[in-house]
Amino acid sequence: MKVLIVGAGLAGLRTAESLRGAGFAGEITIVGEEPHFPYNRPPLSKDALANGLTIADLEFKRRESIADVRWIFNDSALSTNYAERSVLLESGRLESFDILVAATGIRPRVLNVPGAEKSKFSLRNFTEAQELRTSMLGAEKLVIVGAGFIGCEIAATARKLGINVAVVAADPEPMFRPLGAEFGRAMRERHEAEGVKFHMDAKIAGYLGGDSATGVSLESGEEILGDLVVEAIGSLPNTEWLAGGELDLQDGVLVDSSMRATAPSDLSVYAVGDVARYAFDLFDSTPRRIEHWNLPTETGRRAGKSIAHFLTTGEVLVEPVNFVPSFWSDQYEDNVQSFGIPGIADSINVVDGELAGDCVVEYLRDGKVVGVVGVNTSAKLAPYRKRFQEIN
């Protein structure tokens, strides 16, 4: 019996550990497109840019229980043959499976405007962080396209390095989609106090500088100049290699509570981490693909347990998805932390402090708390995780 895990990130690692922990003794193979064992990605936009961390600083410890796992590095999946239960890799290698786990995560979204196809920077992996750091150390001005968490974290890191920063985004406020306008406005003001210049509600017409991006031109006619440009406009799930089957790949892989893909006639495909889309039973029945730091661990553990249960009993494991999404973001001296799904709220309530300083903000939908966000208030936020599980 062979489990093939495509994706050598945290979700793939946790799936393998969970399989062994649940008693699965068969073969496990993990395929990764990078040359590294699974490593911690959140520091890439912060400490890795500011201080130049090594891959050894970032690698996760691997449990002894998965010492016999077979790893394939520097390779990625091209296509899946469901009838023959095999995955074709970019190297030409064909890997068979009895159970397939998609853990391929996400890739940066690319802005479809003319100019500078080769020289824009993005930040998703360790190599990109190294390349961006090298260029930032010689730069005076940086243009960041996108005002989400990654964009804002890079902006804060760049300011700490003494680089002038301009942020250009189509949204009305930074981090608008996950946190809303009011909280986003307060975070923008924190950045502006550190010298970051924002150009919000801006539509980019193209990149300046030919092959070497030196800024952006806006549809308004304004030009924002810099020494280099970083794109941070969101991400796309890596699902193309799964096409041709019965899987729902509309936005990631639709899975049930056992992390099993909802294909009507096949129980052999699972998905975990950022590529998986599922309903969070604590909040509602709408399947969502949420890219928060704890979910690769939660979904990997659930998938390993579910696979072992199915192989032992022949039955699908049915358990509620009681995961509480959580994330944190360090920007300057401020730590932003969240539990729940603030992005589905229709109103907010500042229950402690004020938006301009340390605070706790509840996010409500139809009067019910569905998320909470705090700045420098970790101890006050901690009880919300248990609260969500108790009241839903």
N, C-alpha and C positions, 0 to 999 in steps of 0.2 A: 504494500500500500504506500503510495507516494503523494505527498502534499507539495505542490509547487507554489511558492510565494513569489510573485513578481513585484519587486519594490523592496529595496534594502534600507528603508527608513525606520523610524520608531515603530510605526504600525506593524510592519513586517516582523521586526524583532520581537515585539510583544506577542504576536500571533504564534511564533515559533515557541517562545517560552511557555505560553499558555497551553499549547498542544502537549508539550512534554509534561507540564504540571498536571494535566488531565489524564495522563497515562498513555498517550499515543506513542508507540514505539517504532512506527514506520519511518520511511525515508522522508526527510525534509530538505528541499533545495530552495535557496533564496537567490534571486537574480537582482543585481543592482547596476544601474547605469554609471555610477561613479566608482572610483577605485578604492573607496573607503568603506569600512564597517559603519553601521548606523551611528549618527552623531547628532548633537543638539543644535537645532537651527536658530532659535530665537536670538542667541548672542551674535549672529552674523551681522545684524544691522546696528549692533551696539559695540560690545567689547572687541569683537573681531575687527571691526573697522577702526576703532580708536586705538587699540593696543596691539593688533597683529597676532591673534591667537593661532596656535598650531592645531592641526587635526587631532593630535593627541590630547589637547586640552578639551576638545569637544566630544570625543567618542564616548558613547554610553558603555558602561560595564556590561559584559555579556555573562549570563549565568552559566555555571558549569553544566547544567542540564542540556544545553544546546551545543556542547562542544563537538558533537558529531554532525552538526548541520553542514550541508554542502553549500558553499558560497560561490556564486559566479559574479565577478566584478567586470566593470567596463563593458557591459552589454545591456541591451534593452529589448523589449518585446516589440515585434512588428505586427504579428497577427496570431489569431487563435483558430485552430481547427477543432471545433466542438465534437464532430463525429469521431475523429481519431484521438481526441483528448490530448492535444499537443499544442505547444506554443513555439512559433518560429521567432528566433532571436535575430538581432541585427547582424551578428557575426555569421549567420547561416546555420547555427546550431539549432537542433530541434529538441525541445524538452517535453517529455511526456508527463502526464499527471492523472491521478485518480480524483484528487480534489485540487481545484485551482483557487488561489487567493489573490485578488487584485489589491495591491498596496502601492500603486504607482503614483499616488499623490497628485500634485498640481505643477503647473509651469506658469511663468509670468505671462500675463496678457500683453499683447503687442499693439501699440497704437497704429492704425492703418492710415498714415499720412506720409507724404513724400519726404525724401531726404534721409541721409545718414543711416542707411540700413546696417552698416557694419560697425559703427562706433558708439552706439548708445549702450549704456550700462543697465543691467538689471541685477537683482539680488535674490537668488533662491538657493544657491549652493556655495560650498566652501571655496571653490575655484573663483567664482564670481566675486566673492567677498575679498579675496586676495587681490584680484585685478582692480577692483574698485578702490581698495585702500591705497594701492600703489599710485593710482592716478589722482586720488584726493590729496595725497601728501604733497603733490606738486601744483595744486590748484589754488586759485584765489577766489573764484566764483563758481558756484554749483547751481545748476537748474534741475529741480526735481519735478517730474511730471507725475502728478498723483498725490493726493493728500490723505491717504489711508494710514494705517498704523505703520507700515514699512516706510512710506514716504516721510512721515513725521519723525520716526526714529532715526532715519538717516539724516534728516535735517538737524536734529538735536546733536547727533554725533559730529556732524560737519561743523556746527557752530563751536563745539568744544575744541575742535582742531583749528579754530580761527578762520574758517572759510565763510565767505559771504554766501547766503543761500536765498534763492527765490523758488517758491513753490507755486506751480501752475496746475489748476485742477478744474474740472467741469462742475463739480459739486458746489453748493453754496457755502459749505463750511468743511473744515477738516474732519475726517472720520465720521462723516454725516450719516452714512448708511447704517453702521452698527450702533452709533451713539446719539444720533439726532442733532438738530440744529443748535439747541441751547448749550448742550455740553460741548459740542464741536466749536462753537463760538468762544467759549471760555478757554478751550485748549489753544485756539488760534491766538488769543490774546497773550497766553503764556509764551508762545513761540515768538510773537511780535516783540515782547519785552526782551527777548534774547537776541533780537536783530533780524529774524527771518521775515522776508517780504512775501506776502501772499497775493496771488492773482486768482481769485475764485470766480466761479461762473464763467470761466474762460474756455473757449474752443480753439484748439490748436489747428492751424492750417498746414504747418509743415515744420521740419527741422532745418536749422541754419548750419552752414559750414561744410556742405558737401559730404564727403565720406567721414569727416571728423566733426561730430556734432558740437557746435559752439553756442547753441541756444535754440529757441523756438520762435516761430512767428504765429501770431494769433489771427483769427478771422477778423478781429477789430482793426488789424493793421499794425498793432504794437509788436515790437520785437523784444524778447527777453534774452539777454546775452549771458554766457557763462563760459568757463573753460571746459566743462564737460556736462553731460546730461545723463540723468538717471531716470528710467521709466519705472514707475511703481503704481500701475493702474489696475491692480487686481490680478486674478489668476484664472486658469482654466484647468479642469480635471483631465488627466491623461487617460483617456478611455478609447482612443482610436484603435488600439490593438485588440480590443474586445468586440469590434464590429462583426456582423455576420451571423450572430446568434439570436437568441430571443430576449436578450437582456434589454432592460429599459436604461438607455444611456443618455437621457435627455439632459441631465445635469449631474454628471457622475453616475455611479452605478446604484440603481434603486435596490435596496435590500430590506429584508424583514428584521424582526427583533433579534434573530440569531445571526445577523449579518450575512445571511444567505440571499443571493440574488433572486429576484422574484420572477425569473423565467418560469413559465408554466410547466415545463416538462423536464427540468434538470435541477438536481439538488447538489451538483458538484462545484458550483461557482460561488465564492464568497467575496466580499469587498470590505476593506477596513481603511480607517484614516480619512484623509482629506478627499479621497476619491469616492467615498461612500455617501449615499443619500438615504435617509431614514427618518421615521417619525420619532420625535422625543415625547414619549408618553406622559411625561410630567407636565407638558405644556399644551399640546394638542395633537391631532392626528395628521398634520401636514408634513410630508417628508421634506427634510432640509439637508443640505450639505453645508456643514459648518466647520470652518478651519480653525478651531481653537486647540490650544496646546495639549489639553488633557484627553482629547477624543481619540487620537491614535492609540493611546494606552487602553482606554476603555473599550474601544471596538476590537482591538487586537486580542484582548483578554476574552471578550465575549465570543469572538470567532473561533479561537482555539478550543474553548470549552464546548462550543456548539458542534464543531466538527468531530471532536472526540466522542461526544454524546451520540451523534448520528451514526458514526461508524460502529459504536458499541451496541446501540439499541435499534437502529434503523428508523428512529423517530426524530423529527425536527424539534429542537429545544425551543420551548415557548416561554419566554420571560419578558417582562416589561422593560422598555428602554428607560432606565432610571438614571441615566447619565445627566449630570448638571454641567453644561458647557461652562468653561472658565478660561480666562486668559489674563495676562498682565502685559504692561508696556511701560518701559522705563524711558522717560523723556526729560533730559536735564536731571534735576534732583527730585523729580516727581515720579511716583509709582502709581500707574493707573491699573486698577484690577477690577474684574467683573465676574459675576456668576449669573447663570440663566441666559436668556435670549433677549437682550435689550432692544434689538432691532425690530421686534414685532410689537413693541409698545405703541400706544397712542397718546400717552402723556407721561410726564415725569414729576417726581416729588422730591425735593431736596430735604432729607430728613435729618441731616447733620451737617453743620458748617455752611459754607457757601461755595458756589461754583468757581469763584475767583481764587479760592484757597483750598485747604484740605476739606473734603466733603464726602458724604455718602448720599447717593441719588438712587431712589427707587424708580423703576420703569414699570408702568402699569398698562394693561390692556383691559378695557371694560371694567376698570376699577380693581383688577386683580394684579398683584405683583408678578411680573414675568421675568424681571431682570434687575440687577443692582450693579452700580458702578461706583467706585470710590477712588479718591486721590489721597494717597498717603494714609490710608485708614484700614490696613489689612486686618487688624484685630477686630474691628467693628463689622467688617464684611464676612468674616469667617462663619458666623452662625447662619448665614443665608443659605449655604449649601444644604444643611440639614433641614432648614425651614421649607425650602422648595420641595424636598422629598416628603415632608410631612403634610403639606397643605394641598398637594396635587394628587 
